Amino acid sequence: MKLMKRLMAGTVAGVLLATLYVSATRAADAPAPAPAAGVNTFNRLMKPKSERNPPPMQDGIHDPSNEGTGLLQPPKEAFKELPEISSGNYVDWVQALGKQLIKPRYDRKNPNEEPVVLDLDIVREVKGTMPDVVYPHDRHTMWLDCSNCHPDIFIPEKGKNQISMAMILMGQKCGVCHGKVAFPVAECRKCHSKKKDGSGGGKPAAQAEPAKKPAK
Amino acid sequence: MGKSHIHKPKRNFILWLMALLILASGVEIVPQARAEYGDVVINNQSDKAGMRPPIFPHWFHRIRFRCKVCHADLGFKFQAGGNQINMLKIIDGEFCGACHNGEIAWSVENCDVCHSGKPGTPTQVHGSTVQKLIGKPAPAAGQK
């Protein structure tokens, strides 16, 4: 009887130790936890460059035991030639498109259809000391259709839209794309680009009423 | 006398085992997802149906199509899980099926190329600011 109990306890202990071992090896696959030692450690909370754009097999949401996962292209392979920024996909998509390093179709079937680009900048004067925001329609209409933003997300009239960084961070207004697929708010200067005194920075801004002016 | 002599070490042993178990499970919950920015996991039905949830690689499609193609022409709303996509619609040429039809892109027989997520992964836009801030899916697009 005693022996039986001991055997059972031993089995339970064995199973638990195995669980512990598996967890420990999985933990080793996980992003290394902040090194505990050393007051001079740099960037304790920042993802090192080597961990950016991980391949699907190691990215934590794809199932490595799924056959199809192995067929997927690792993002790094595609991004190799593309200009870099320091957040999001770490790819400057607007530049990549401008330099024709990527040639995304504007029409599902027709590879030669050109986008209808609207060249109109909207300036938003912002509170505090941050530079004013210049919203460039051209860089957005290269990718999007007017109906993607107007009128559901933005009322197409100057002064009619209340926007705050809090709303953007919570995924509203600009945050519907910026912070999800388009560059996140860490790229402050990309939007806050016009000096308050009006001297330089950003593009010369038209404050006129939005008028559709397709340009190629 | 004899009884307590046997029971005390055993109780201690069980306590140790429990501590080990808690430690082991604690290691398990360390977050380790660090997939590509913008990857969309859609798990409206997959878990319930016993399929791996599909993962949509935004970056991959962005290289090949402008946002407008899917988000204006095909009617994809700007919200993860906000489109009532199902396999019937896809084989009838809606949503993913507008391209994944064997003409523009490979067809639906490659189930596990899309259905490649770890089971139980919730619907999300991976790496989004909202996810980082509150760990919940973003509120519906178009909210004022």
Interface residues (C-beta under 8 A of the other chain):
Chain A: A9 V12 A13 L16 L17 T19 L20 S23 A24 R26 A27 D29 A30 P31 P33 K47 E51 N53 P54 P56 D59 G60 I61 H62 D63 N66 E67 G68 T69 L71 L72 Q73 P75 A78 F79 G88 N89 V91 W93 I102 P104 R105 Y106 D107 R108 K109 P115 M142 W143 L144 D145 S147 N148 D152 I153 L169 M170 G171 Q172 G175 V176 C177 G179 K180 V181 P184 V185
Chain B: K10 F13 L17 L20 L21 L23 A24 S25 V27 E28 V30 Q32 A33 R34 A35 E36 Y37 G38 D39 V41 R52 I55 P57 H58 W59 F60 R62 I63 R64 F65 R66 C67 K68 V69 H71 A72 D73 L74 F78 A98 C99 I104 N110 C111 D112 V113 C114 H115 S116 G117 K118 P119 T121 V125 H126 S128 T129 V130 L133 A138 P139 A141 G142 Q143 K144
